[in-house]
Amino acid sequence: MATLTVERVSKSFGKVPVLHGIDLSVADGEMIVIVGASGCGKSTLLRIVAGLERATEGRIVISGADVTRLEPAERDIAMVFQNYALYPHMSVFENMSYGLRIRGVPKPEIARRVAQAAEMLGLSGLLERRPRELSGGQRQRVAMGRAIVREPKLFLFDEPLSNLDAKLRVAMRAEIKRLQRRLGVTSLFVTHDQVEAMTLGDRLVVMNQGRAAQVATPMEIFARPADTYVAGFIGSPAMNFLPATLTEGGLGARIADGPVVRFADGPRPGMAGRSLTLGVRPEHFALGGPLPLSPDLVEPLGSETVVHGRLPSGQEITLRLPGAPPGHGTIGIGIRPEHLHVFDGKTGLRLEAEPAIQPPPRVAA
Amino acid sequence: MPQAVPAIAAPDPAASEARRARADWITHGILVLGVVLFALPVWLVLVGSTHDAATIGRGEVPLLPGGHAAETYAAVWTQGDTRRAQVAVSTMMFNSAVMALLITIGKIAISIVSAYAVAFFSFPGRMLCFWAIFVTLMLPVEVRIFPTFQVVSDLGLVNTYTGLIVPLIASATATLLFRQFFLTIPDELVEAAKMDGAGPMRFFKDVVLPLSATNMAALFVILFVYGWNQYLWPLLITTSADVETIVIGIVKMIGAEADTEWNRVMATTVLALLPPVAVVILMQRWFVKGLVETEK
């Protein structure tokens, strides 16, 4: 059981910077999911924690001990790889016990731990098999078993589910979550899949171009995204962004070529005419509003309908409506002000209402 | 699909059947011709070794086995020929076996270790080392034979196993082969081993060596045959019967037409054929097994 602290970790490959000073503090037993598009540096961060890469600057602290200069084996962590990285010539038992054998754990103890982990993962009947005789899901379990038997301070998962088919992925996702709860081991989980991130993480780190755009619980990230990147990344279909300007007194926003929307939660700071980006999730539009939308694609999904269309300004809008598709022709839509997200038009950062009616925004790490 | 057109256009199934049968006959004919071309000399040697010296001496080329096999083979095994070299084939076989095995094992051992260094570690001058090894591919034994002979003779290694084997033991080909194979081992496997706490030596012993078993088996076959067939270098470096190899021995048995015991030469040749054939057959089973079982 351990805590993990990442302090101002930055990394450059030659002259190319990939991480710009990441700070992260993980509580004992917490499951942190690092999520972001490819190339955002999430795997690099994980590999730095693992000790497979050296940070250019910054420190990694596990349970109060600085491990920045230690080899991976000396950090007492276990990692599950995307392609499982099982030793092809070893049986399941040998694969799981290899780390323990190297550490000189006595044989009866190895047998006990492997049996226990195999029981937990439903691998008891497969211990004599070779990896190639296993299905993808079973290999994934062996890779997790290899991590579990080590009883490490920290689990690291590097996109462990992306090689599985969709159905198995959902099942393994639940299994990982259950297992992590049960073992209570502090974990870092890297993924590019927002559903995995939302369902698995106690907290998420949304990474964008080598920076942590936001660190918060899944629901907070969904409800109060820190900037337009996070807002667009989390949620499916993605949030709509409308350019707008601030009205007099900061009480509302004028949508480009369109009507004024009054803020429901209070005024935003700034001069009238300040450039804004309004964020509206597809499910947060109301039918029968002042914006005329010409649909060009309607996707009926049964319980709901996704409508893609354009406003007269050429702005693309995606809409999620409950129930059956609406009729043909232009539909009038409106924005429900209580679900409006307001971002600065230039920096993309979230703008909160001025009088602190809601709790102050958490500082993004 | 252009190639599908003739099949569809074929008017008569019987005609195309006949054409296919004719094509089968032609291919089989060519195959049989090839087999005869390759097998006939070997058969002649095998048959020749079972006749007495007089039969072949008369200029006959028998196609069917004679009745002197046992005595001829026993004679060459213990005494070789009676006219020239007079070295027992058993001695020459032993020398050849020692040379071929040590060259093979030495080549595999040295090249797998150097390939491991070049493929998995980054150290100053790594690419220089790699290119240095690569360039020696262009310098076979024949090219450097005089300087090599000079060195070996200055070291007083003429007529020794050491002198016979050591100059042939480095192998750029095998090193490159292993390096290419090592590059296909996924990085994540290396990293998983690191996380498990395996150091470089441990990783080499526990992961790299077992995974290389098939490559080693394949190389063993190729290199053993290479070592067994060495001619030029042993010819230079061996002058005494103690270290004479069988390939040299066969050549020394052959002299002027009337002065050569052809039946014995042929018996020796047959014996010389056996070890490489045995190695190929034996290792082939390993090789195939490894191919089927290994997966990266």
Boltz contact constraints between the chains, C-beta under 6 A:
constraints:
  - contact:
      token1: [A, 52]
      token2: [B, 191]
      max_distance: 6.0
  - contact:
      token1: [A, 72]
      token2: [B, 194]
      max_distance: 6.0
  - contact:
      token1: [A, 72]
      token2: [B, 195]
      max_distance: 6.0
  - contact:
      token1: [A, 73]
      token2: [B, 197]
      max_distance: 6.0
  - contact:
      token1: [A, 79]
      token2: [B, 195]
      max_distance: 6.0
  - contact:
      token1: [A, 81]
      token2: [B, 188]
      max_distance: 6.0
  - contact:
      token1: [A, 83]
      token2: [B, 188]
      max_distance: 6.0
  - contact:
      token1: [A, 85]
      token2: [B, 188]
      max_distance: 6.0
  - contact:
      token1: [A, 85]
      token2: [B, 189]
      max_distance: 6.0
  - contact:
      token1: [A, 85]
      token2: [B, 192]
      max_distance: 6.0
  - contact:
      token1: [A, 87]
      token2: [B, 207]
      max_distance: 6.0
  - contact:
      token1: [A, 88]
      token2: [B, 295]
      max_distance: 6.0
  - contact:
      token1: [A, 88]
      token2: [B, 296]
      max_distance: 6.0
  - contact:
      token1: [A, 89]
      token2: [B, 210]
      max_distance: 6.0
  - contact:
      token1: [A, 98]
      token2: [B, 196]
      max_distance: 6.0
  - contact:
      token1: [A, 99]
      token2: [B, 196]
      max_distance: 6.0
  - contact:
      token1: [A, 99]
      token2: [B, 197]
      max_distance: 6.0
  - contact:
      token1: [A, 102]
      token2: [B, 196]
      max_distance: 6.0
  - contact:
      token1: [A, 102]
      token2: [B, 197]
      max_distance: 6.0
  - contact:
      token1: [A, 102]
      token2: [B, 198]
      max_distance: 6.0
  - contact:
      token1: [A, 103]
      token2: [B, 197]
      max_distance: 6.0
  - contact:
      token1: [A, 132]
      token2: [B, 295]
      max_distance: 6.0
